[in-house]
Amino acid sequence: MTIPATSPAWEELLTAALLGTDRRTPEGVPRGRAAPGALLDAAAAETVRRRAGLRPGRAAPRPEAAPADPRPALPPAAARRLALLLADRPGAGAAGRRGTAPDLMELLPQWLQTANTRGLAPPAESLPALLDAARARTDLRPAALEFAGPRALWLARLNPDWRFALRATPGGGGALPGPRETERIAKLWREGLFAERVAVLSALRARDADAGRELLVSTWPTERAEDRLMFVDSLRTGLGARDEPFLEQALTDRSRTVRATAAELLSALPGSALAARMAVRAGACVAVDRTRDTPTIVVEAPHECDPGMERDGVSPKPPAGRGERSWWFGQLVESAPLATWPTRLGGRTPREILALPVADDWLGELHAAWCRAAVRQRDADWSRALLGAPSAPGAGGPGAVSLAERAKLLGTLPVGERAAWVAGFIAAHGLSEAFQLLGVCAVPWAGPLGRSVVDALNIARDAGSYPWSFSGVMGLAERCLDPSEASRLDGLLAVPDEPEDASPGAGSYWAEAFQRLGSTLRLRAVMRAEFDPASPLPGVTPRPAA
């Protein structure tokens, strides 16, 4: 290698390399055909000089040692399983989901929930991969950070890629302030970032609703409007009658959204003064006409939205396509206590009220408003009446105007009753509309619900239905079916005979999907047993995943 006696500056070499030596030749580099090689030789020599001439940086103090994690360690088998689950995450070198292999990354949330329920600590070597997974999937972050514990925050201070862990924890500390840490709570409330203040207020409301409200009252007049909205919304946690005076005050807030949220919360308290005012207004709009052959509900919607209605949260301007009177009427009915109506409408039960005809095409508006009221007030009796029998034509009761509405109504029922209703819905109507309803059922699914899902999938397969339209339900079943249902799938693993009108390749798809479902259920059984090897699941023979 021929090195020029005088080495050009690094910037000059870069410029010549970008423009080409035929357009620009640095000083010290011969011109002509030898110029490109000489330029590279000069660059190599300058690179060595630059590296050798680097001055050492200042010695920095070593970081403090990571805090101890007092929780019990994972059992060895569960720790190995965690490593496998994290290795399967996107971008970790995994080949992705294919064939009959379970989707390991989709099982990680359940694994984390089990680990957190048992109060176990992660192996230190798993923390970087766990933080990377939480960085990529925001839905994992709460459970992942709870499991990772204080050492995750220690790591997050050293790696900017994991700063989300510091933002998710008030003050960047290891835990929320305890109930007796009044000074720390006050300091975070005065000096913390907005997200930290919301987290502190929400945590305080969860364990002492009155203390949380008093903390908010102490600075309420000085808060920004956009912050006040989030703060008042946090009062949903632990909402009770003692919050009424503050929420009544918030009805005069200068922010329209704050006023609307305060009114919504007050209407969820059937004994509040706002609820009583709404009961009077809504009651004046609805009556039973007994002069007809059949008693009929008649509606006289309000003709104006007066200042008192606006103060109580009624929005005066309807959305596009809605009439003003029906818009105001719906808001009044959804904000009135449901206990108003049996007295107002002749002592009838909710089912009897909903069975009454409604004059002048007001039925849809009235029943939809009662649906919203039942969800807001968590009234199971009205929810049952509005849902109707799961086998009813149209797959719902008179007020269940959409699947989203039914799902909300189901959320007010006890867990077991909810699962039984959805199981009956699937048995009567199949899976085509059930996905949203399944999402409100507790995991793992109760036995009757799980069996109804498997039976409906089997019926769809035998009918030659388009298989990919059921992929969402299949994925949900992999996460939510009880592992004890795995043995019921053994008869569904073969490739079925395809009807003439079946989608091409449907049989192979169904067989593969059932095989993956069975493998996933057995893997979930094994994973659960790995947390307590001495007590394997009864009735389930763990088998390695494909």
VEXDREN-2710 file (C-alpha; in Angstrom, 1 decimal):
% VEXDREN-2710
k/r/px/py/pz
1/MET/0.0/0.0/0.0
2/THR/1.4/3.4/-1.0
3/ILE/0.6/6.1/1.6
4/PRO/0.9/9.7/0.6
5/ALA/3.5/11.6/2.5
6/THR/1.0/14.2/3.4
7/SER/-2.4/12.8/4.4
8/PRO/-5.4/14.9/3.3
9/ALA/-8.0/15.9/5.9
10/TRP/-10.8/13.4/6.5
11/GLU/-13.5/15.7/5.2
12/GLU/-11.6/16.2/2.0
13/LEU/-11.2/12.5/1.5
14/LEU/-15.0/12.0/2.0
15/THR/-15.8/14.8/-0.5
16/ALA/-13.5/13.2/-3.1
17/ALA/-15.0/9.8/-2.6
18/LEU/-18.5/11.2/-3.0
19/LEU/-17.7/13.2/-6.2
20/GLY/-15.2/10.8/-7.7
21/THR/-11.5/11.3/-8.3
22/ASP/-12.1/12.4/-11.9
23/ARG/-13.9/15.5/-10.6
24/ARG/-11.9/16.1/-7.5
25/THR/-8.5/14.8/-6.4
26/PRO/-7.3/15.6/-2.9
27/GLU/-3.9/17.1/-2.4
28/GLY/-1.3/14.3/-2.0
29/VAL/-3.2/11.8/-4.1
30/PRO/-1.8/11.2/-7.6
31/ARG/-4.0/12.0/-10.5
32/GLY/-5.0/9.6/-13.3
33/ARG/-5.9/5.9/-13.2
34/ALA/-4.1/5.3/-9.9
35/ALA/-6.2/8.0/-8.1
36/PRO/-9.0/5.7/-6.9
37/GLY/-6.7/3.2/-5.3
38/ALA/-4.5/5.9/-3.8
39/LEU/-7.6/7.6/-2.4
40/LEU/-8.6/4.4/-0.6
41/ASP/-5.1/4.0/0.7
42/ALA/-5.1/7.5/2.1
43/ALA/-8.5/6.9/3.7
44/ALA/-7.3/3.7/5.4
45/ALA/-4.3/5.5/6.8
46/GLU/-6.4/8.4/8.0
47/THR/-8.8/6.0/9.7
48/VAL/-5.9/4.4/11.6
49/ARG/-4.7/7.9/12.6
50/ARG/-8.2/8.9/13.8
51/ARG/-8.7/5.8/15.9
52/ALA/-5.2/6.0/17.4
53/GLY/-5.6/9.6/18.2
54/LEU/-8.9/9.3/20.1
55/ARG/-8.6/10.7/23.6
56/PRO/-10.1/8.6/26.4
57/GLY/-13.3/9.9/27.8
58/ARG/-13.7/11.0/31.4
59/ALA/-14.1/8.2/33.9
60/ALA/-17.7/8.0/35.0
61/PRO/-18.9/6.6/38.3
62/ARG/-20.2/3.1/38.2
63/PRO/-24.0/2.9/38.3
64/GLU/-25.5/1.9/41.6
65/ALA/-26.2/-1.8/42.1
66/ALA/-29.6/-2.9/41.0
67/PRO/-32.2/-3.1/43.8
68/ALA/-33.0/-6.5/45.3
69/ASP/-36.3/-8.1/44.3
70/PRO/-37.8/-9.8/47.4
71/ARG/-40.3/-11.9/45.6
72/PRO/-39.8/-15.7/45.3
73/ALA/-38.0/-16.8/42.2
74/LEU/-39.7/-18.6/39.3
75/PRO/-39.6/-22.4/39.3
76/PRO/-36.9/-23.5/36.9
77/ALA/-39.4/-25.0/34.4
78/ALA/-41.4/-21.7/34.3
79/ALA/-38.1/-19.7/33.8
80/ARG/-37.2/-21.9/30.8
81/ARG/-40.7/-21.4/29.4
82/LEU/-40.4/-17.6/29.8
83/ALA/-37.2/-17.7/27.7
84/LEU/-39.0/-19.6/25.0
85/LEU/-41.9/-17.3/24.9
86/LEU/-39.7/-14.2/24.7
87/ALA/-37.6/-15.8/22.0
88/ASP/-40.7/-16.2/19.8
89/ARG/-41.5/-12.4/19.8
90/PRO/-41.4/-10.5/16.5
91/GLY/-37.9/-9.3/15.7
92/ALA/-36.3/-11.9/17.9
93/GLY/-35.3/-14.2/15.1
94/ALA/-38.4/-16.4/15.3
95/ALA/-39.8/-17.7/12.1
96/GLY/-43.3/-16.6/13.0
97/ARG/-46.5/-18.6/13.2
98/ARG/-47.1/-21.3/10.7
99/GLY/-48.6/-24.8/10.5
100/THR/-49.9/-26.4/13.7
101/ALA/-47.4/-24.7/16.0
102/PRO/-48.9/-22.6/18.8
103/ASP/-48.4/-18.8/18.7
104/LEU/-46.1/-18.4/21.7
105/MET/-46.2/-14.6/21.8
106/GLU/-50.0/-14.7/22.1
107/LEU/-49.6/-16.9/25.2
108/LEU/-47.2/-14.5/26.9
109/PRO/-50.0/-12.3/28.4
110/GLN/-51.6/-15.3/30.1
111/TRP/-48.2/-16.4/31.4
112/LEU/-47.5/-13.0/32.8
113/GLN/-50.9/-12.9/34.5
114/THR/-50.2/-16.2/36.2
115/ALA/-46.8/-15.1/37.3
116/ASN/-48.1/-11.8/38.7
117/THR/-51.0/-13.6/40.5
118/ARG/-48.4/-15.8/42.3
119/GLY/-46.1/-12.9/43.1
120/LEU/-43.0/-14.4/41.5
121/ALA/-39.8/-12.6/40.4
122/PRO/-38.2/-13.0/36.9
123/PRO/-34.7/-14.2/36.3
124/ALA/-32.4/-11.3/35.9
125/GLU/-31.2/-12.5/32.5
126/SER/-34.7/-12.4/31.1
127/LEU/-35.3/-8.7/31.8
128/PRO/-33.8/-7.2/28.6
129/ALA/-35.9/-9.4/26.4
130/LEU/-39.0/-8.8/28.5
131/LEU/-38.5/-5.0/28.2
132/ASP/-38.0/-5.3/24.5
133/ALA/-41.3/-7.3/24.2
134/ALA/-43.1/-4.6/26.3
135/ARG/-41.6/-1.9/24.1
136/ALA/-43.0/-3.5/21.0
137/ARG/-46.4/-4.2/22.4
138/THR/-48.0/-1.6/24.5
139/ASP/-50.8/-4.0/25.6
140/LEU/-48.1/-6.1/27.4
141/ARG/-46.6/-3.2/29.4
142/PRO/-48.7/-3.1/32.6
143/ALA/-48.3/-6.9/33.2
144/ALA/-44.7/-7.0/32.0
145/LEU/-43.6/-4.1/34.2
146/GLU/-45.4/-5.5/37.2
147/PHE/-43.6/-8.8/36.7
148/ALA/-40.2/-7.2/35.9
149/GLY/-40.3/-5.3/39.2
150/PRO/-37.8/-2.6/40.4
151/ARG/-34.9/-4.0/38.4
152/ALA/-36.6/-3.1/35.2
153/LEU/-36.6/0.6/36.3
154/TRP/-32.9/0.3/37.1
155/LEU/-32.3/-1.0/33.6
156/ALA/-34.5/1.7/32.0
157/ARG/-32.4/4.4/33.4
158/LEU/-29.4/2.9/31.6
159/ASN/-31.1/2.3/28.2
160/PRO/-33.1/5.0/26.5
161/ASP/-35.0/2.4/24.5
162/TRP/-36.7/1.4/27.7
163/ARG/-37.7/4.8/29.0
164/PHE/-41.3/3.9/28.7
165/ALA/-40.9/2.0/31.9
166/LEU/-40.0/5.2/33.7
167/ARG/-42.9/7.1/32.2
168/ALA/-45.3/4.3/33.3
169/THR/-44.2/4.5/36.9
170/PRO/-44.9/7.7/39.0
171/GLY/-41.6/9.4/39.8
172/GLY/-39.6/6.6/38.2
173/GLY/-39.7/4.8/41.5
174/GLY/-40.2/1.1/42.2
175/ALA/-43.8/1.4/43.3
176/LEU/-46.6/3.8/43.8
177/PRO/-46.6/5.7/47.1
178/GLY/-48.0/3.7/50.0
179/PRO/-51.1/4.9/51.9
180/ARG/-48.9/6.4/54.7
181/GLU/-46.4/8.1/52.4
182/THR/-48.4/11.4/52.4
183/GLU/-45.3/13.6/51.7
184/ARG/-44.3/11.6/48.7
185/ILE/-47.9/11.6/47.4
186/ALA/-48.1/15.4/47.9
187/LYS/-44.8/15.9/46.1
188/LEU/-45.7/13.8/43.1
189/TRP/-49.0/15.6/42.9
190/ARG/-47.3/19.0/43.0
191/GLU/-44.2/18.3/40.9
192/GLY/-44.9/15.2/38.8
193/LEU/-45.5/14.9/35.1
194/PHE/-49.1/14.7/34.0
195/ALA/-49.0/10.9/33.5
196/GLU/-47.5/10.5/37.0
197/ARG/-50.2/12.6/38.5
198/VAL/-52.9/10.6/36.8
199/ALA/-51.3/7.3/38.0
200/VAL/-51.1/8.6/41.6
201/LEU/-54.7/9.8/41.6
202/SER/-56.0/6.6/40.1
203/ALA/-54.1/4.5/42.6
204/LEU/-55.2/6.6/45.5
205/ARG/-58.8/6.4/44.4
206/ALA/-58.6/2.6/44.2
207/ARG/-57.6/2.2/47.8
208/ASP/-59.1/5.4/49.4
209/ALA/-61.7/7.1/47.3
210/ASP/-62.1/10.0/49.7
211/ALA/-58.4/10.7/49.9
212/GLY/-58.1/10.7/46.1
213/ARG/-60.9/13.2/45.8
214/GLU/-59.5/15.5/48.4
215/LEU/-56.1/15.5/46.7
216/LEU/-57.9/16.6/43.5
217/VAL/-59.9/19.2/45.3
218/SER/-56.7/20.8/46.7
219/THR/-55.5/21.9/43.3
220/TRP/-58.6/21.9/41.2
221/PRO/-58.9/25.7/40.6
222/THR/-55.4/25.9/39.2
223/GLU/-55.5/22.8/36.8
224/ARG/-55.6/23.2/33.1
225/ALA/-58.9/22.3/31.3
226/GLU/-57.4/19.3/29.4
227/ASP/-55.9/18.0/32.7
228/ARG/-59.1/18.5/34.6
229/LEU/-61.0/16.3/32.2
230/MET/-58.6/13.3/32.8
231/PHE/-58.6/14.0/36.6
232/VAL/-62.4/14.1/36.9
233/ASP/-62.7/10.9/34.7
234/SER/-60.5/9.1/37.3
235/LEU/-63.3/9.5/39.8
236/ARG/-65.0/6.5/38.0
237/THR/-62.9/4.4/40.3
238/GLY/-64.6/4.1/43.6
239/LEU/-67.4/6.5/42.5
240/GLY/-69.8/7.0/45.4
241/ALA/-72.3/9.4/47.0
242/ARG/-69.5/11.3/48.7
243/ASP/-68.2/12.5/45.3
244/GLU/-71.5/14.2/44.5
245/PRO/-70.7/17.7/46.0
246/PHE/-67.5/18.0/44.0
247/LEU/-69.1/16.7/40.8
248/GLU/-72.0/19.1/41.2
249/GLN/-69.4/21.9/41.5
250/ALA/-67.8/20.6/38.3
251/LEU/-71.1/21.0/36.4
252/THR/-70.3/24.8/36.3
253/ASP/-66.8/24.2/35.0
254/ARG/-65.7/26.4/32.1
255/SER/-64.8/23.3/30.0
256/ARG/-67.8/21.7/28.2
257/THR/-66.1/18.2/28.3
258/VAL/-65.5/18.5/32.0
259/ARG/-69.1/19.4/32.6
260/ALA/-70.3/16.5/30.4
261/THR/-68.1/14.0/32.2
262/ALA/-69.2/15.2/35.6
263/ALA/-72.9/14.9/34.5
264/GLU/-72.3/11.4/33.3
265/LEU/-70.8/10.4/36.6
266/LEU/-73.6/11.9/38.6
267/SER/-76.2/10.1/36.5
268/ALA/-74.4/6.9/37.4
269/LEU/-75.4/7.7/41.0
270/PRO/-79.1/7.0/41.1
271/GLY/-79.5/8.8/44.4
272/SER/-77.8/12.1/43.2
273/ALA/-79.7/15.4/42.8
274/LEU/-78.8/15.4/39.1
275/ALA/-80.4/12.0/38.6
276/ALA/-83.5/13.2/40.4
277/ARG/-83.7/16.3/38.1
278/MET/-83.2/14.0/35.0
279/ALA/-86.0/11.7/36.3
280/VAL/-88.4/14.6/36.4
281/ARG/-87.5/15.8/32.9
282/ALA/-87.5/12.3/31.3
283/GLY/-90.7/11.3/33.2
284/ALA/-92.5/14.3/31.6
285/CYS/-91.6/12.9/28.2
286/VAL/-92.9/9.4/28.6
287/ALA/-96.3/8.1/29.6
288/VAL/-98.7/5.1/29.0
289/ASP/-101.7/5.8/26.9
290/ARG/-104.5/3.6/28.4
291/THR/-107.2/4.8/26.0
292/ARG/-106.0/2.5/23.2
293/ASP/-106.9/-1.1/22.8
294/THR/-103.5/-2.1/24.1
295/PRO/-101.6/0.1/26.6
296/THR/-99.0/2.0/24.6
297/ILE/-96.0/4.1/25.5
298/VAL/-96.3/7.6/24.1
299/VAL/-93.3/10.0/23.8
300/GLU/-93.3/13.8/23.8
301/ALA/-89.7/14.9/23.3
302/PRO/-88.5/18.2/24.7
303/HIS/-89.0/21.2/22.4
304/GLU/-85.9/23.1/23.6
305/CYS/-82.7/22.5/25.5
306/ASP/-83.0/25.0/28.3
307/PRO/-80.0/26.3/30.4
308/GLY/-80.8/23.9/33.2
309/MET/-80.6/20.9/30.8
310/GLU/-77.3/22.2/29.5
311/ARG/-75.9/22.6/33.0
312/ASP/-76.8/19.0/33.7
313/GLY/-74.8/17.8/30.8
314/VAL/-77.3/17.7/27.9
315/SER/-75.5/18.5/24.7
316/PRO/-77.6/21.0/22.8
317/LYS/-76.1/20.4/19.3
318/PRO/-76.9/17.0/17.8
319/PRO/-74.5/15.0/15.5
320/ALA/-75.1/15.1/11.8
321/GLY/-78.2/13.2/10.8
322/ARG/-79.9/13.4/14.2
323/GLY/-82.9/15.5/15.0
324/GLU/-82.6/17.9/17.9
325/ARG/-85.6/16.7/19.9
326/SER/-84.7/13.0/19.6
327/TRP/-81.1/13.9/20.6
328/TRP/-82.2/15.7/23.7
329/PHE/-84.8/13.1/24.6
330/GLY/-82.2/10.2/24.4
331/GLN/-79.8/12.1/26.8
332/LEU/-82.6/12.7/29.3
333/VAL/-83.7/9.0/29.4
334/GLU/-80.2/7.6/29.6
335/SER/-79.4/9.9/32.6
336/ALA/-82.6/9.2/34.5
337/PRO/-82.5/6.4/37.2
338/LEU/-84.0/3.2/35.8
339/ALA/-85.9/2.9/39.1
340/THR/-88.1/5.8/37.8
341/TRP/-89.8/3.8/35.2
342/PRO/-91.7/1.0/37.0
343/THR/-93.4/3.7/39.1
344/ARG/-94.0/6.0/36.2
345/LEU/-95.3/3.3/33.9
346/GLY/-97.9/1.5/36.0
347/GLY/-95.8/-0.6/38.3
348/ARG/-94.6/-2.8/35.5
349/THR/-91.4/-4.8/35.6
350/PRO/-88.6/-4.0/33.1
351/ARG/-89.6/-6.9/30.9
352/GLU/-93.2/-5.8/30.9
353/ILE/-92.2/-2.2/30.1
354/LEU/-90.1/-3.3/27.2
355/ALA/-93.0/-5.5/25.9
356/LEU/-95.2/-2.4/25.5
357/PRO/-95.7/-1.0/22.0
358/VAL/-94.3/2.5/21.5
359/ALA/-96.2/5.0/19.4
360/ASP/-94.9/7.1/16.5
361/ASP/-91.6/5.3/15.8
362/TRP/-90.0/6.2/19.2
363/LEU/-89.3/2.6/20.1
364/GLY/-85.7/2.5/18.8
365/GLU/-84.7/5.7/20.5
366/LEU/-86.3/4.9/23.8
367/HIS/-85.0/1.4/24.1
368/ALA/-81.5/2.4/23.0
369/ALA/-81.4/5.1/25.7
370/TRP/-82.5/2.5/28.3
371/CYS/-79.6/0.3/27.1
372/ARG/-77.2/3.1/27.8
373/ALA/-78.7/3.7/31.2
374/ALA/-78.5/0.0/32.1
375/VAL/-74.8/0.0/31.2
376/ARG/-74.1/3.3/33.0
377/GLN/-76.0/2.3/36.2
378/ARG/-74.8/-1.4/36.1
379/ASP/-78.4/-2.5/36.4
380/ALA/-78.5/-6.3/35.8
381/ASP/-82.3/-6.6/35.8
382/TRP/-82.7/-4.1/33.0
383/SER/-79.8/-5.6/31.1
384/ARG/-81.4/-9.0/31.2
385/ALA/-84.7/-7.6/30.0
386/LEU/-83.0/-5.6/27.2
387/LEU/-80.9/-8.6/26.1
388/GLY/-83.9/-10.9/26.0
389/ALA/-83.4/-14.7/25.4
390/PRO/-80.2/-15.6/23.5
391/SER/-82.3/-17.7/21.2
392/ALA/-84.7/-14.9/20.3
393/PRO/-85.1/-14.0/16.6
394/GLY/-82.7/-11.3/15.7
395/ALA/-80.4/-12.6/18.4
396/GLY/-81.4/-10.1/21.1
397/GLY/-84.0/-8.3/23.0
398/PRO/-85.9/-5.2/22.0
399/GLY/-83.2/-2.7/23.0
400/ALA/-80.1/-4.6/21.8
401/VAL/-79.6/-2.5/18.7
402/SER/-76.1/-3.7/18.0
403/LEU/-73.5/-6.3/18.9
404/ALA/-71.5/-3.6/20.7
405/GLU/-74.6/-2.7/22.8
406/ARG/-75.2/-6.4/23.7
407/ALA/-71.6/-6.8/24.7
408/LYS/-71.9/-3.8/27.1
409/LEU/-75.2/-5.1/28.5
410/LEU/-73.6/-8.5/29.1
411/GLY/-70.8/-6.8/31.0
412/THR/-73.2/-5.8/33.8
413/LEU/-74.2/-9.5/34.4
414/PRO/-72.4/-11.9/36.8
415/VAL/-69.6/-13.9/35.1
416/GLY/-71.4/-17.2/35.0
417/GLU/-74.6/-15.8/33.7
418/ARG/-72.7/-13.9/31.0
419/ALA/-71.0/-17.1/29.8
420/ALA/-74.3/-19.0/29.8
421/TRP/-76.1/-16.3/27.7
422/VAL/-73.3/-16.3/25.1
423/ALA/-73.3/-20.1/25.0
424/GLY/-77.0/-20.0/24.2
425/PHE/-76.5/-17.3/21.6
426/ILE/-73.9/-19.4/19.8
427/ALA/-76.0/-22.5/20.0
428/ALA/-78.9/-20.7/18.4
429/HIS/-77.1/-18.4/15.9
430/GLY/-73.6/-19.8/15.3
431/LEU/-70.3/-17.9/15.5
432/SER/-70.8/-15.3/12.7
433/GLU/-71.8/-12.6/15.2
434/ALA/-70.3/-14.0/18.4
435/PHE/-66.8/-12.7/18.3
436/GLN/-67.5/-9.4/20.1
437/LEU/-69.7/-11.2/22.7
438/LEU/-67.0/-13.7/23.5
439/GLY/-64.6/-10.8/24.3
440/VAL/-66.6/-10.0/27.5
441/CYS/-66.5/-13.5/28.9
442/ALA/-64.1/-14.5/31.7
443/VAL/-61.1/-16.5/30.8
444/PRO/-60.8/-19.5/30.8
445/TRP/-64.3/-19.9/29.3
446/ALA/-66.8/-21.8/31.4
447/GLY/-67.4/-25.4/30.3
448/PRO/-70.7/-24.9/28.5
449/LEU/-69.4/-21.8/26.6
450/GLY/-66.2/-23.6/25.5
451/ARG/-68.2/-26.6/24.3
452/SER/-70.6/-24.4/22.4
453/VAL/-67.7/-22.7/20.6
454/VAL/-66.1/-26.1/19.7
455/ASP/-69.4/-27.5/18.5
456/ALA/-70.1/-24.4/16.4
457/LEU/-66.7/-24.6/14.8
458/ASN/-67.3/-28.2/14.0
459/ILE/-70.6/-27.4/12.4
460/ALA/-69.0/-24.7/10.3
461/ARG/-66.3/-27.1/9.2
462/ASP/-68.8/-29.8/8.2
463/ALA/-70.9/-27.3/6.3
464/GLY/-67.9/-26.4/4.2
465/SER/-68.0/-22.8/5.4
466/TYR/-65.3/-20.4/4.3
467/PRO/-62.7/-21.2/6.9
468/TRP/-60.8/-18.0/7.1
469/SER/-63.8/-16.1/8.3
470/PHE/-63.5/-18.0/11.6
471/SER/-59.8/-17.4/12.1
472/GLY/-60.5/-14.7/14.7
473/VAL/-62.7/-17.0/16.8
474/MET/-60.0/-19.7/16.4
475/GLY/-57.4/-17.4/17.7
476/LEU/-59.6/-16.4/20.6
477/ALA/-60.3/-20.0/21.4
478/GLU/-56.6/-20.7/21.6
479/ARG/-56.2/-18.1/24.4
480/CYS/-59.6/-18.6/26.2
481/LEU/-60.7/-22.3/26.0
482/ASP/-60.1/-24.2/29.2
483/PRO/-57.2/-26.6/28.5
484/SER/-59.4/-29.5/29.7
485/GLU/-61.3/-29.2/26.4
486/ALA/-58.2/-30.4/24.5
487/SER/-59.3/-34.0/24.5
488/ARG/-62.6/-33.1/22.8
489/LEU/-60.6/-31.9/19.7
490/ASP/-59.1/-35.3/19.0
491/GLY/-61.9/-36.3/16.7
492/LEU/-61.5/-33.1/14.7
493/LEU/-57.9/-33.4/13.7
494/ALA/-58.3/-35.3/10.4
495/VAL/-58.8/-33.6/7.1
496/PRO/-62.6/-33.8/6.4
497/ASP/-64.3/-34.6/3.2
498/GLU/-65.1/-31.4/1.4
499/PRO/-68.6/-30.7/0.1
500/GLU/-68.8/-29.8/-3.5
501/ASP/-69.5/-26.2/-2.7
502/ALA/-66.8/-25.9/-0.1
503/SER/-63.9/-23.4/-0.4
504/PRO/-60.8/-24.9/-2.1
505/GLY/-58.5/-26.2/0.6
506/ALA/-61.0/-25.6/3.4
507/GLY/-60.6/-29.1/4.8
508/SER/-56.9/-28.9/5.1
509/TYR/-57.2/-25.5/6.8
510/TRP/-59.8/-26.7/9.3
511/ALA/-57.6/-29.8/10.2
512/GLU/-54.5/-27.6/10.6
513/ALA/-56.5/-25.0/12.7
514/PHE/-57.9/-27.7/15.0
515/GLN/-54.4/-29.3/15.4
516/ARG/-53.0/-25.9/16.4
517/LEU/-55.8/-25.3/18.8
518/GLY/-55.2/-28.7/20.5
519/SER/-51.5/-28.2/20.6
520/THR/-52.0/-24.7/22.2
521/LEU/-54.4/-26.0/24.8
522/ARG/-52.0/-28.7/25.9
523/LEU/-49.2/-26.3/25.9
524/ARG/-51.2/-23.9/28.2
525/ALA/-51.9/-26.9/30.5
526/VAL/-48.1/-27.6/30.7
527/MET/-47.3/-23.9/31.3
528/ARG/-49.7/-23.7/34.1
529/ALA/-48.3/-26.9/35.7
530/GLU/-44.8/-25.5/35.4
531/PHE/-45.6/-22.9/38.0
532/ASP/-46.4/-25.7/40.5
533/PRO/-44.8/-28.9/39.3
534/ALA/-46.1/-30.8/42.4
535/SER/-49.7/-30.2/41.4
536/PRO/-50.2/-31.0/37.7
537/LEU/-53.6/-30.2/36.2
538/PRO/-56.1/-33.1/36.8
539/GLY/-57.4/-34.8/33.7
540/VAL/-54.9/-33.3/31.4
541/THR/-51.9/-35.2/30.0
542/PRO/-49.3/-32.6/29.1
543/ARG/-47.7/-33.1/25.7
544/PRO/-44.9/-31.1/24.2
545/ALA/-46.0/-28.5/21.7
546/ALA/-45.5/-29.1/18.1
END
